[in-house]
């Protein structure tokens, strides 16, 4: 289950990674080598992008307990939360009769 959530230690490492990337970009820019370092920057940007993706996905992940709690609350409020419609961009809003 630890891979399904994004803990505070990993979040701190992500912040450090982004700061290091920013510092490296500024350093290369000051030296006038920003474009010369394209391969290095591609690798650093790829690492940052990958980790940002994991952050986004896992920070919004509902553990089974949280998902069950949401279901109970929705049921108590009388709504039927349906996540089955792939065309619904906001399934968490439940049924919307306009």
N, C-alpha and C positions, 0 to 999 in steps of 0.2 A: 504494500500500500504506500510505502514511502516514495515510490516513483510517481504516484498519482497526484501528489500534492507538491507544492513548491514552498519549501521551508524557508525560514528567515536567514539561515546561513547561506543557502544557495542564492537567495535574493541579494545578499550582501556581496557575494562573489560576482553576480551579474553587474551590480553597480560598479564594482571595482574594474571589471572588464570594460565597461563602457567608458569609464574615466580614463583608463589606460589607452583605449582607442583614441579618445579625444586628444589626450596628451601627445600621442604619437603623431597624429595628424598635424597638430600645431607645431611640433618639433620639425617635421618634414617640411612644413610650409615655411617656417623661419629659415631653414637651410636652403630653400629654393628647390627641394627635391620631391615635392609632392607627387608630381606625375611620374617621376623616375621610379618611385616606389610602388607603382601600380600592382605588381604581383603580391608584394607584402600586404598592401592594403586590401586586396581582394581576399586574402586568407583571413586577415583580422576581421573584416566586415562579414565574411561567411560565418566565422565563429560567433560573432556577436548576434548575427541574424538568427542562427540556429538556437542560441540560448534564449533570445527574446521570444522566439516561437514557443519554446518549452515553457517559459514563464507565462505567456499569455494563455496557453492551453491548460496548464496545471494550476494556475492561480484561480481559474474559473471552474475547475473540476469540483463536482459535488461528490463527496464521499457517500457511500450507501446510507449512512445515518442521516446526512443532510438531505439527500434525495427523499428518504422516507418522511422526514419532518416536513418537507415542502408538500409532499403528497397529502399528508394528514391535514395541514393547514388549508390547502386548496379544497379538500373534501369538506372540511368544516365550514368554509366560506360558501359552499354550495356551487363552486365552479368545477368544471371538468377541464383540467389542463391536458391538452392533446398535443403531443410532439410528433404526431404521425404525418402531418401535412408538410411535405418538403418545400412547398411554395410559400409557406408562412414565414416571413422574416422575423416575426416576434411571437413565437409560440408561447412564451411565458405569460403573455397578456391574457390567455384564455379566450373564451368566446367573446367576440366583439360584434354586437348587432348595432348597425348604424341606422 
